[in-house]
């Protein structure tokens, strides 16, 4: 069951990472304007999401990958979703809460990793 849970958790991150490569120009518009080279960040984040998914599925360096995934999700929460949620944007609030729950699950995966 634990292995199935890790796969179910990780596969969407791999898909999100793939979307970063397929839709990089559109996604670069979501990067806050004060961050330079937005398309580079979109590609790097896509790569990080895919790497985290592969690590969680294979069990190689899972603790490190899940911890870094939690940090990445925390950055998304603070830089992208929180400002809109505080302003009363319902969609930002939904994505804020979704990423917060994914962050919590990443910490659970990191805490249960044996490596």
Backbone as XML, in Angstrom:
<?xml version="1.0"?>
<chain id="A" units="angstrom">
  <residue number="1" name="UNK">
    <atom name="N" x="0.813" y="-1.211" z="0.000"/>
    <atom name="CA" x="0.000" y="0.000" z="0.000"/>
    <atom name="C" x="0.848" y="1.264" z="0.000"/>
  </residue>
  <residue number="2" name="UNK">
    <atom name="N" x="1.935" y="1.241" z="0.786"/>
    <atom name="CA" x="2.785" y="2.421" z="0.875"/>
    <atom name="C" x="3.395" y="2.751" z="-0.493"/>
  </residue>
  <residue number="3" name="UNK">
    <atom name="N" x="3.846" y="1.718" z="-1.209"/>
    <atom name="CA" x="4.452" y="1.936" z="-2.532"/>
    <atom name="C" x="3.416" y="2.498" z="-3.509"/>
  </residue>
  <residue number="4" name="UNK">
    <atom name="N" x="2.203" y="1.970" z="-3.477"/>
    <atom name="CA" x="1.140" y="2.478" z="-4.353"/>
    <atom name="C" x="0.848" y="3.935" z="-4.012"/>
  </residue>
  <residue number="5" name="UNK">
    <atom name="N" x="0.794" y="4.254" z="-2.731"/>
    <atom name="CA" x="0.558" y="5.629" z="-2.310"/>
    <atom name="C" x="1.627" y="6.573" z="-2.812"/>
  </residue>
  <residue number="6" name="UNK">
    <atom name="N" x="2.897" y="6.138" z="-2.757"/>
    <atom name="CA" x="3.990" y="6.981" z="-3.257"/>
    <atom name="C" x="3.876" y="7.193" z="-4.765"/>
  </residue>
  <residue number="7" name="UNK">
    <atom name="N" x="3.492" y="6.154" z="-5.477"/>
    <atom name="CA" x="3.331" y="6.280" z="-6.933"/>
    <atom name="C" x="2.187" y="7.232" z="-7.258"/>
  </residue>
  <residue number="8" name="UNK">
    <atom name="N" x="1.061" y="7.044" z="-6.573"/>
    <atom name="CA" x="-0.101" y="7.909" z="-6.808"/>
    <atom name="C" x="0.243" y="9.363" z="-6.479"/>
  </residue>
  <residue number="9" name="UNK">
    <atom name="N" x="1.055" y="9.577" z="-5.454"/>
    <atom name="CA" x="1.467" y="10.931" z="-5.084"/>
    <atom name="C" x="2.449" y="11.513" z="-6.103"/>
  </residue>
  <residue number="10" name="UNK">
    <atom name="N" x="3.389" y="10.710" z="-6.575"/>
    <atom name="CA" x="4.483" y="11.209" z="-7.413"/>
    <atom name="C" x="4.100" y="11.433" z="-8.872"/>
  </residue>
  <residue number="11" name="UNK">
    <atom name="N" x="3.274" y="10.587" z="-9.442"/>
    <atom name="CA" x="2.960" y="10.682" z="-10.877"/>
    <atom name="C" x="2.405" y="12.061" z="-11.274"/>
  </residue>
  <residue number="12" name="UNK">
    <atom name="N" x="1.490" y="12.650" z="-10.518"/>
    <atom name="CA" x="1.034" y="13.989" z="-10.914"/>
    <atom name="C" x="2.164" y="15.028" z="-10.964"/>
  </residue>
  <residue number="13" name="UNK">
    <atom name="N" x="3.165" y="14.901" z="-10.083"/>
    <atom name="CA" x="4.291" y="15.834" z="-10.139"/>
    <atom name="C" x="5.085" y="15.652" z="-11.425"/>
  </residue>
  <residue number="14" name="UNK">
    <atom name="N" x="5.244" y="14.413" z="-11.870"/>
    <atom name="CA" x="5.918" y="14.170" z="-13.152"/>
    <atom name="C" x="5.129" y="14.798" z="-14.296"/>
  </residue>
  <residue number="15" name="UNK">
    <atom name="N" x="3.822" y="14.674" z="-14.237"/>
    <atom name="CA" x="2.967" y="15.274" z="-15.280"/>
    <atom name="C" x="3.039" y="16.794" z="-15.213"/>
  </residue>
  <residue number="16" name="UNK">
    <atom name="N" x="2.992" y="17.368" z="-14.001"/>
    <atom name="CA" x="3.130" y="18.822" z="-13.860"/>
    <atom name="C" x="4.475" y="19.270" z="-14.437"/>
  </residue>
  <residue number="17" name="UNK">
    <atom name="N" x="5.521" y="18.493" z="-14.165"/>
    <atom name="CA" x="6.844" y="18.826" z="-14.701"/>
    <atom name="C" x="6.856" y="18.801" z="-16.216"/>
  </residue>
  <residue number="18" name="UNK">
    <atom name="N" x="6.218" y="17.799" z="-16.792"/>
    <atom name="CA" x="6.113" y="17.715" z="-18.248"/>
    <atom name="C" x="5.363" y="18.921" z="-18.803"/>
  </residue>
  <residue number="19" name="UNK">
    <atom name="N" x="4.292" y="19.324" z="-18.132"/>
    <atom name="CA" x="3.543" y="20.518" z="-18.560"/>
    <atom name="C" x="4.427" y="21.755" z="-18.574"/>
  </residue>
  <residue number="20" name="UNK">
    <atom name="N" x="5.387" y="21.837" z="-17.639"/>
    <atom name="CA" x="6.291" y="22.992" z="-17.615"/>
    <atom name="C" x="7.118" y="23.053" z="-18.901"/>
  </residue>
  <residue number="21" name="UNK">
    <atom name="N" x="7.462" y="21.898" z="-19.450"/>
    <atom name="CA" x="8.223" y="21.881" z="-20.696"/>
    <atom name="C" x="7.328" y="22.132" z="-21.905"/>
  </residue>
  <residue number="22" name="UNK">
    <atom name="N" x="6.122" y="21.613" z="-21.873"/>
    <atom name="CA" x="5.222" y="21.753" z="-23.012"/>
    <atom name="C" x="4.593" y="23.144" z="-23.109"/>
  </residue>
  <residue number="23" name="UNK">
    <atom name="N" x="4.449" y="23.825" z="-21.978"/>
    <atom name="CA" x="3.769" y="25.128" z="-21.952"/>
    <atom name="C" x="4.623" y="26.215" z="-21.315"/>
  </residue>
  <residue number="24" name="UNK">
    <atom name="N" x="5.922" y="26.119" z="-21.469"/>
    <atom name="CA" x="6.830" y="27.061" z="-20.801"/>
    <atom name="C" x="6.523" y="28.524" z="-21.109"/>
  </residue>
  <residue number="25" name="UNK">
    <atom name="N" x="6.314" y="28.903" z="-22.369"/>
    <atom name="CA" x="6.044" y="30.330" z="-22.629"/>
    <atom name="C" x="4.800" y="30.839" z="-21.896"/>
  </residue>
  <residue number="26" name="UNK">
    <atom name="N" x="3.742" y="30.046" z="-21.869"/>
    <atom name="CA" x="2.523" y="30.471" z="-21.175"/>
    <atom name="C" x="2.744" y="30.505" z="-19.668"/>
  </residue>
  <residue number="27" name="UNK">
    <atom name="N" x="3.447" y="29.513" z="-19.142"/>
    <atom name="CA" x="3.676" y="29.446" z="-17.697"/>
    <atom name="C" x="4.624" y="30.535" z="-17.214"/>
  </residue>
  <residue number="28" name="UNK">
    <atom name="N" x="5.493" y="31.009" z="-18.090"/>
    <atom name="CA" x="6.440" y="32.040" z="-17.655"/>
    <atom name="C" x="5.717" y="33.322" z="-17.239"/>
  </residue>
  <residue number="29" name="UNK">
    <atom name="N" x="4.488" y="33.510" z="-17.705"/>
    <atom name="CA" x="3.703" y="34.664" z="-17.301"/>
    <atom name="C" x="3.231" y="34.585" z="-15.855"/>
  </residue>
  <residue number="30" name="UNK">
    <atom name="N" x="3.292" y="33.401" z="-15.248"/>
    <atom name="CA" x="2.888" y="33.237" z="-13.848"/>
    <atom name="C" x="4.026" y="33.531" z="-12.876"/>
  </residue>
  <residue number="31" name="UNK">
    <atom name="N" x="5.249" y="33.604" z="-13.406"/>
    <atom name="CA" x="6.397" y="33.903" z="-12.552"/>
    <atom name="C" x="6.306" y="35.372" z="-12.148"/>
  </residue>
  <residue number="32" name="UNK">
    <atom name="N" x="6.443" y="35.669" z="-10.846"/>
    <atom name="CA" x="6.376" y="37.076" z="-10.427"/>
    <atom name="C" x="7.354" y="37.952" z="-11.211"/>
  </residue>
  <residue number="33" name="UNK">
    <atom name="N" x="6.919" y="39.154" z="-11.528"/>
    <atom name="CA" x="7.686" y="40.041" z="-12.410"/>
    <atom name="C" x="9.044" y="40.438" z="-11.843"/>
  </residue>
  <residue number="34" name="UNK">
    <atom name="N" x="9.232" y="40.363" z="-10.539"/>
    <atom name="CA" x="10.507" y="40.745" z="-9.951"/>
    <atom name="C" x="11.554" y="39.627" z="-10.017"/>
  </residue>
  <residue number="35" name="UNK">
    <atom name="N" x="11.171" y="38.461" z="-10.554"/>
    <atom name="CA" x="12.114" y="37.355" z="-10.713"/>
    <atom name="C" x="12.620" y="37.357" z="-12.151"/>
  </residue>
  <residue number="36" name="UNK">
    <atom name="N" x="13.943" y="37.476" z="-12.337"/>
    <atom name="CA" x="14.487" y="37.537" z="-13.704"/>
    <atom name="C" x="14.441" y="36.183" z="-14.409"/>
  </residue>
  <residue number="37" name="UNK">
    <atom name="N" x="14.465" y="36.223" z="-15.727"/>
    <atom name="CA" x="14.522" y="35.037" z="-16.583"/>
    <atom name="C" x="13.414" y="34.032" z="-16.283"/>
  </residue>
  <residue number="38" name="UNK">
    <atom name="N" x="12.157" y="34.444" z="-16.388"/>
    <atom name="CA" x="11.044" y="33.564" z="-15.985"/>
    <atom name="C" x="10.996" y="32.234" z="-16.724"/>
  </residue>
  <residue number="39" name="UNK">
    <atom name="N" x="11.308" y="32.206" z="-18.007"/>
    <atom name="CA" x="11.196" y="30.931" z="-18.739"/>
    <atom name="C" x="12.241" y="29.935" z="-18.254"/>
  </residue>
  <residue number="40" name="UNK">
    <atom name="N" x="13.409" y="30.428" z="-17.852"/>
    <atom name="CA" x="14.439" y="29.545" z="-17.302"/>
    <atom name="C" x="13.929" y="28.892" z="-16.020"/>
  </residue>
  <residue number="41" name="UNK">
    <atom name="N" x="13.254" y="29.670" z="-15.177"/>
    <atom name="CA" x="12.713" y="29.135" z="-13.933"/>
    <atom name="C" x="11.619" y="28.105" z="-14.205"/>
  </residue>
  <residue number="42" name="UNK">
    <atom name="N" x="10.830" y="28.337" z="-15.218"/>
    <atom name="CA" x="9.772" y="27.374" z="-15.569"/>
    <atom name="C" x="10.404" y="26.029" z="-15.945"/>
  </residue>
  <residue number="43" name="UNK">
    <atom name="N" x="11.443" y="26.078" z="-16.767"/>
    <atom name="CA" x="12.120" y="24.836" z="-17.154"/>
    <atom name="C" x="12.795" y="24.166" z="-15.952"/>
  </residue>
  <residue number="44" name="UNK">
    <atom name="N" x="13.457" y="24.939" z="-15.101"/>
    <atom name="CA" x="14.128" y="24.371" z="-13.928"/>
    <atom name="C" x="13.132" y="23.729" z="-12.967"/>
  </residue>
  <residue number="45" name="UNK">
    <atom name="N" x="12.005" y="24.391" z="-12.776"/>
    <atom name="CA" x="10.987" y="23.832" z="-11.894"/>
    <atom name="C" x="10.395" y="22.568" z="-12.492"/>
  </residue>
  <residue number="46" name="UNK">
    <atom name="N" x="10.182" y="22.568" z="-13.812"/>
    <atom name="CA" x="9.707" y="21.354" z="-14.480"/>
    <atom name="C" x="10.662" y="20.200" z="-14.263"/>
  </residue>
  <residue number="47" name="UNK">
    <atom name="N" x="11.944" y="20.460" z="-14.414"/>
    <atom name="CA" x="12.954" y="19.431" z="-14.191"/>
    <atom name="C" x="12.946" y="18.958" z="-12.736"/>
  </residue>
  <residue number="48" name="UNK">
    <atom name="N" x="12.831" y="19.901" z="-11.812"/>
    <atom name="CA" x="12.800" y="19.547" z="-10.383"/>
    <atom name="C" x="11.584" y="18.678" z="-10.053"/>
  </residue>
  <residue number="49" name="UNK">
    <atom name="N" x="10.437" y="18.998" z="-10.625"/>
    <atom name="CA" x="9.232" y="18.210" z="-10.368"/>
    <atom name="C" x="9.377" y="16.785" z="-10.897"/>
  </residue>
  <residue number="50" name="UNK">
    <atom name="N" x="9.931" y="16.651" z="-12.084"/>
    <atom name="CA" x="10.140" y="15.319" z="-12.667"/>
    <atom name="C" x="11.158" y="14.540" z="-11.839"/>
  </residue>
  <residue number="51" name="UNK">
    <atom name="N" x="12.245" y="15.197" z="-11.442"/>
    <atom name="CA" x="13.273" y="14.527" z="-10.640"/>
    <atom name="C" x="12.708" y="14.059" z="-9.297"/>
  </residue>
  <residue number="52" name="UNK">
    <atom name="N" x="11.899" y="14.889" z="-8.668"/>
    <atom name="CA" x="11.295" y="14.506" z="-7.389"/>
    <atom name="C" x="10.386" y="13.295" z="-7.573"/>
  </residue>
  <residue number="53" name="UNK">
    <atom name="N" x="9.592" y="13.304" z="-8.635"/>
    <atom name="CA" x="8.689" y="12.178" z="-8.889"/>
    <atom name="C" x="9.468" y="10.885" z="-9.108"/>
  </residue>
  <residue number="54" name="UNK">
    <atom name="N" x="10.514" y="10.955" z="-9.912"/>
    <atom name="CA" x="11.326" y="9.758" z="-10.177"/>
    <atom name="C" x="11.958" y="9.252" z="-8.885"/>
  </residue>
  <residue number="55" name="UNK">
    <atom name="N" x="12.468" y="10.167" z="-8.080"/>
    <atom name="CA" x="13.094" y="9.785" z="-6.816"/>
    <atom name="C" x="12.101" y="9.120" z="-5.868"/>
  </residue>
  <residue number="56" name="UNK">
    <atom name="N" x="10.917" y="9.695" z="-5.746"/>
    <atom name="CA" x="9.907" y="9.136" z="-4.843"/>
    <atom name="C" x="9.461" y="7.759" z="-5.322"/>
  </residue>
  <residue number="57" name="UNK">
    <atom name="N" x="9.295" y="7.590" z="-6.623"/>
    <atom name="CA" x="8.850" y="6.301" z="-7.169"/>
    <atom name="C" x="9.933" y="5.235" z="-7.023"/>
  </residue>
  <residue number="58" name="UNK">
    <atom name="N" x="11.185" y="5.603" z="-7.316"/>
    <atom name="CA" x="12.265" y="4.612" z="-7.285"/>
    <atom name="C" x="12.813" y="4.362" z="-5.882"/>
  </residue>
  <residue number="59" name="UNK">
    <atom name="N" x="12.571" y="5.304" z="-4.967"/>
    <atom name="CA" x="13.096" y="5.163" z="-3.612"/>
    <atom name="C" x="14.550" y="5.572" z="-3.482"/>
  </residue>
  <residue number="60" name="UNK">
    <atom name="N" x="15.088" y="6.245" z="-4.492"/>
    <atom name="CA" x="16.479" y="6.714" z="-4.459"/>
    <atom name="C" x="16.497" y="8.163" z="-3.995"/>
  </residue>
  <residue number="61" name="UNK">
    <atom name="N" x="17.158" y="8.397" z="-2.869"/>
    <atom name="CA" x="17.265" y="9.747" z="-2.284"/>
    <atom name="C" x="15.887" y="10.372" z="-2.049"/>
  </residue>
  <residue number="62" name="UNK">
    <atom name="N" x="14.945" y="9.549" z="-1.618"/>
    <atom name="CA" x="13.568" y="10.007" z="-1.435"/>
    <atom name="C" x="13.458" y="11.077" z="-0.356"/>
  </residue>
  <residue number="63" name="UNK">
    <atom name="N" x="14.180" y="10.899" z="0.744"/>
    <atom name="CA" x="14.101" y="11.891" z="1.828"/>
    <atom name="C" x="14.510" y="13.271" z="1.315"/>
  </residue>
  <residue number="64" name="UNK">
    <atom name="N" x="15.633" y="13.326" z="0.630"/>
    <atom name="CA" x="16.115" y="14.604" z="0.089"/>
    <atom name="C" x="15.140" y="15.173" z="-0.934"/>
  </residue>
  <residue number="65" name="UNK">
    <atom name="N" x="14.690" y="14.345" z="-1.865"/>
    <atom name="CA" x="13.791" y="14.818" z="-2.922"/>
    <atom name="C" x="12.469" y="15.317" z="-2.355"/>
  </residue>
  <residue number="66" name="UNK">
    <atom name="N" x="11.892" y="14.586" z="-1.418"/>
    <atom name="CA" x="10.608" y="14.996" z="-0.849"/>
    <atom name="C" x="10.760" y="16.253" z="0.004"/>
  </residue>
  <residue number="67" name="UNK">
    <atom name="N" x="11.887" y="16.379" z="0.697"/>
    <atom name="CA" x="12.145" y="17.597" z="1.473"/>
    <atom name="C" x="12.278" y="18.801" z="0.547"/>
  </residue>
  <residue number="68" name="UNK">
    <atom name="N" x="13.038" y="18.651" z="-0.522"/>
    <atom name="CA" x="13.195" y="19.750" z="-1.486"/>
    <atom name="C" x="11.873" y="20.065" z="-2.190"/>
  </residue>
  <residue number="69" name="UNK">
    <atom name="N" x="11.066" y="19.039" z="-2.445"/>
    <atom name="CA" x="9.745" y="19.262" z="-3.024"/>
    <atom name="C" x="8.884" y="20.081" z="-2.069"/>
  </residue>
  <residue number="70" name="UNK">
    <atom name="N" x="8.951" y="19.777" z="-0.789"/>
    <atom name="CA" x="8.204" y="20.551" z="0.214"/>
    <atom name="C" x="8.659" y="22.007" z="0.223"/>
  </residue>
  <residue number="71" name="UNK">
    <atom name="N" x="9.967" y="22.228" z="0.119"/>
    <atom name="CA" x="10.493" y="23.601" z="0.064"/>
    <atom name="C" x="9.973" y="24.312" z="-1.182"/>
  </residue>
  <residue number="72" name="UNK">
    <atom name="N" x="10.015" y="23.629" z="-2.322"/>
    <atom name="CA" x="9.526" y="24.217" z="-3.574"/>
    <atom name="C" x="8.044" y="24.579" z="-3.464"/>
  </residue>
  <residue number="73" name="UNK">
    <atom name="N" x="7.259" y="23.687" z="-2.909"/>
    <atom name="CA" x="5.835" y="23.972" z="-2.726"/>
    <atom name="C" x="5.631" y="25.150" z="-1.777"/>
  </residue>
  <residue number="74" name="UNK">
    <atom name="N" x="6.464" y="25.236" z="-0.746"/>
    <atom name="CA" x="6.389" y="26.375" z="0.164"/>
    <atom name="C" x="6.691" y="27.689" z="-0.544"/>
  </residue>
  <residue number="75" name="UNK">
    <atom name="N" x="7.646" y="27.664" z="-1.444"/>
    <atom name="CA" x="7.966" y="28.862" z="-2.238"/>
    <atom name="C" x="6.787" y="29.237" z="-3.124"/>
  </residue>
  <residue number="76" name="UNK">
    <atom name="N" x="6.177" y="28.235" z="-3.768"/>
    <atom name="CA" x="4.981" y="28.510" z="-4.584"/>
    <atom name="C" x="3.887" y="29.154" z="-3.739"/>
  </residue>
  <residue number="77" name="UNK">
    <atom name="N" x="3.686" y="28.603" z="-2.556"/>
    <atom name="CA" x="2.635" y="29.109" z="-1.672"/>
    <atom name="C" x="2.869" y="30.578" z="-1.350"/>
  </residue>
  <residue number="78" name="UNK">
    <atom name="N" x="4.085" y="30.908" z="-0.951"/>
    <atom name="CA" x="4.388" y="32.274" z="-0.513"/>
    <atom name="C" x="4.429" y="33.262" z="-1.682"/>
  </residue>
  <residue number="79" name="UNK">
    <atom name="N" x="5.087" y="32.883" z="-2.780"/>
    <atom name="CA" x="5.295" y="33.840" z="-3.876"/>
    <atom name="C" x="4.139" y="33.934" z="-4.862"/>
  </residue>
  <residue number="80" name="UNK">
    <atom name="N" x="3.434" y="32.832" z="-5.070"/>
    <atom name="CA" x="2.425" y="32.814" z="-6.129"/>
    <atom name="C" x="1.000" y="32.827" z="-5.575"/>
  </residue>
  <residue number="81" name="UNK">
    <atom name="N" x="0.703" y="31.941" z="-4.635"/>
    <atom name="CA" x="-0.692" y="31.771" z="-4.206"/>
    <atom name="C" x="-1.113" y="32.680" z="-3.051"/>
  </residue>
  <residue number="82" name="UNK">
    <atom name="N" x="-0.239" y="32.908" z="-2.110"/>
    <atom name="CA" x="-0.608" y="33.685" z="-0.924"/>
    <atom name="C" x="-1.049" y="35.108" z="-1.245"/>
  </residue>
  <residue number="83" name="UNK">
    <atom name="N" x="-0.329" y="35.833" z="-2.106"/>
    <atom name="CA" x="-0.787" y="37.205" z="-2.385"/>
    <atom name="C" x="-2.219" y="37.266" z="-2.918"/>
  </residue>
  <residue number="84" name="UNK">
    <atom name="N" x="-2.570" y="36.365" z="-3.826"/>
    <atom name="CA" x="-3.933" y="36.342" z="-4.354"/>
    <atom name="C" x="-4.943" y="35.907" z="-3.315"/>
  </residue>
  <residue number="85" name="UNK">
    <atom name="N" x="-4.566" y="34.934" z="-2.481"/>
    <atom name="CA" x="-5.478" y="34.455" z="-1.441"/>
    <atom name="C" x="-5.765" y="35.561" z="-0.430"/>
  </residue>
  <residue number="86" name="UNK">
    <atom name="N" x="-4.727" y="36.297" z="-0.054"/>
    <atom name="CA" x="-4.903" y="37.400" z="0.897"/>
    <atom name="C" x="-5.787" y="38.494" z="0.298"/>
  </residue>
  <residue number="87" name="UNK">
    <atom name="N" x="-5.682" y="38.667" z="-1.025"/>
    <atom name="CA" x="-6.499" y="39.677" z="-1.712"/>
    <atom name="C" x="-7.946" y="39.225" z="-1.904"/>
  </residue>
  <residue number="88" name="UNK">
    <atom name="N" x="-8.254" y="37.984" z="-1.531"/>
    <atom name="CA" x="-9.626" y="37.500" z="-1.631"/>
    <atom name="C" x="-9.940" y="36.731" z="-2.896"/>
  </residue>
  <residue number="89" name="UNK">
    <atom name="N" x="-8.924" y="36.417" z="-3.707"/>
    <atom name="CA" x="-9.139" y="35.657" z="-4.932"/>
    <atom name="C" x="-9.405" y="34.195" z="-4.572"/>
  </residue>
  <residue number="90" name="UNK">
    <atom name="N" x="-10.599" y="33.709" z="-4.912"/>
    <atom name="CA" x="-10.997" y="32.357" z="-4.519"/>
    <atom name="C" x="-10.111" y="31.293" z="-5.165"/>
  </residue>
  <residue number="91" name="UNK">
    <atom name="N" x="-9.745" y="31.463" z="-6.442"/>
    <atom name="CA" x="-8.907" y="30.469" z="-7.111"/>
    <atom name="C" x="-7.525" y="30.415" z="-6.478"/>
  </residue>
  <residue number="92" name="UNK">
    <atom name="N" x="-6.983" y="31.561" z="-6.114"/>
    <atom name="CA" x="-5.691" y="31.582" z="-5.422"/>
    <atom name="C" x="-5.794" y="30.874" z="-4.073"/>
  </residue>
  <residue number="93" name="UNK">
    <atom name="N" x="-6.912" y="31.045" z="-3.400"/>
    <atom name="CA" x="-7.115" y="30.381" z="-2.111"/>
    <atom name="C" x="-7.172" y="28.866" z="-2.296"/>
  </residue>
  <residue number="94" name="UNK">
    <atom name="N" x="-7.847" y="28.416" z="-3.336"/>
    <atom name="CA" x="-7.939" y="26.984" z="-3.617"/>
    <atom name="C" x="-6.549" y="26.415" z="-3.912"/>
  </residue>
  <residue number="95" name="UNK">
    <atom name="N" x="-5.777" y="27.081" z="-4.770"/>
    <atom name="CA" x="-4.444" y="26.570" z="-5.098"/>
    <atom name="C" x="-3.499" y="26.687" z="-3.906"/>
  </residue>
  <residue number="96" name="UNK">
    <atom name="N" x="-3.692" y="27.711" z="-3.081"/>
    <atom name="CA" x="-2.922" y="27.840" z="-1.843"/>
    <atom name="C" x="-3.158" y="26.612" z="-0.962"/>
  </residue>
  <residue number="97" name="UNK">
    <atom name="N" x="-4.416" y="26.270" z="-0.750"/>
    <atom name="CA" x="-4.746" y="25.132" z="0.099"/>
    <atom name="C" x="-4.299" y="23.807" z="-0.510"/>
  </residue>
  <residue number="98" name="UNK">
    <atom name="N" x="-4.424" y="23.676" z="-1.832"/>
    <atom name="CA" x="-3.971" y="22.449" z="-2.515"/>
    <atom name="C" x="-2.472" y="22.266" z="-2.327"/>
  </residue>
  <residue number="99" name="UNK">
    <atom name="N" x="-1.708" y="23.322" z="-2.587"/>
    <atom name="CA" x="-0.264" y="23.204" z="-2.442"/>
    <atom name="C" x="0.147" y="23.008" z="-0.989"/>
  </residue>
  <residue number="100" name="UNK">
    <atom name="N" x="-0.607" y="23.575" z="-0.065"/>
    <atom name="CA" x="-0.320" y="23.366" z="1.349"/>
    <atom name="C" x="-0.507" y="21.890" z="1.721"/>
  </residue>
  <residue number="101" name="UNK">
    <atom name="N" x="-1.556" y="21.275" z="1.202"/>
    <atom name="CA" x="-1.768" y="19.849" z="1.486"/>
    <atom name="C" x="-0.706" y="18.988" z="0.802"/>
  </residue>
  <residue number="102" name="UNK">
    <atom name="N" x="-0.298" y="19.356" z="-0.412"/>
    <atom name="CA" x="0.771" y="18.627" z="-1.090"/>
    <atom name="C" x="2.094" y="18.774" z="-0.343"/>
  </residue>
  <residue number="103" name="UNK">
    <atom name="N" x="2.343" y="19.952" z="0.217"/>
    <atom name="CA" x="3.534" y="20.178" z="1.030"/>
    <atom name="C" x="3.510" y="19.251" z="2.244"/>
  </residue>
  <residue number="104" name="UNK">
    <atom name="N" x="2.373" y="19.159" z="2.900"/>
    <atom name="CA" x="2.247" y="18.271" z="4.054"/>
    <atom name="C" x="2.513" y="16.823" z="3.684"/>
  </residue>
  <residue number="105" name="UNK">
    <atom name="N" x="1.991" y="16.402" z="2.552"/>
    <atom name="CA" x="2.222" y="15.027" z="2.101"/>
    <atom name="C" x="3.693" y="14.797" z="1.744"/>
  </residue>
  <residue number="106" name="UNK">
    <atom name="N" x="4.346" y="15.803" z="1.161"/>
    <atom name="CA" x="5.772" y="15.679" z="0.853"/>
    <atom name="C" x="6.576" y="15.482" z="2.137"/>
  </residue>
  <residue number="107" name="UNK">
    <atom name="N" x="6.195" y="16.201" z="3.195"/>
    <atom name="CA" x="6.876" y="16.031" z="4.481"/>
    <atom name="C" x="6.626" y="14.638" z="5.056"/>
  </residue>
  <residue number="108" name="UNK">
    <atom name="N" x="5.422" y="14.103" z="4.869"/>
    <atom name="CA" x="5.131" y="12.735" z="5.305"/>
    <atom name="C" x="5.985" y="11.722" z="4.537"/>
  </residue>
  <residue number="109" name="UNK">
    <atom name="N" x="6.102" y="11.915" z="3.228"/>
    <atom name="CA" x="6.933" y="11.020" z="2.407"/>
    <atom name="C" x="8.387" y="11.121" z="2.858"/>
  </residue>
  <residue number="110" name="UNK">
    <atom name="N" x="8.866" y="12.349" z="3.073"/>
    <atom name="CA" x="10.255" y="12.529" z="3.521"/>
    <atom name="C" x="10.480" y="11.850" z="4.875"/>
  </residue>
  <residue number="111" name="UNK">
    <atom name="N" x="9.513" y="11.999" z="5.764"/>
    <atom name="CA" x="9.648" y="11.401" z="7.087"/>
    <atom name="C" x="9.586" y="9.886" z="7.097"/>
  </residue>
  <residue number="112" name="UNK">
    <atom name="N" x="8.950" y="9.307" z="6.096"/>
    <atom name="CA" x="8.851" y="7.840" z="6.049"/>
    <atom name="C" x="9.945" y="7.199" z="5.196"/>
  </residue>
  <residue number="113" name="UNK">
    <atom name="N" x="10.787" y="8.030" z="4.564"/>
    <atom name="CA" x="11.838" y="7.498" z="3.692"/>
    <atom name="C" x="12.920" y="6.825" z="4.538"/>
  </residue>
  <residue number="114" name="UNK">
    <atom name="N" x="13.463" y="5.754" z="4.038"/>
    <atom name="CA" x="14.466" y="4.995" z="4.763"/>
    <atom name="C" x="15.891" y="5.299" z="4.313"/>
  </residue>
  <residue number="115" name="UNK">
    <atom name="N" x="16.066" y="6.203" z="3.354"/>
    <atom name="CA" x="17.423" y="6.470" z="2.848"/>
    <atom name="C" x="18.111" y="7.603" z="3.570"/>
  </residue>
</chain>
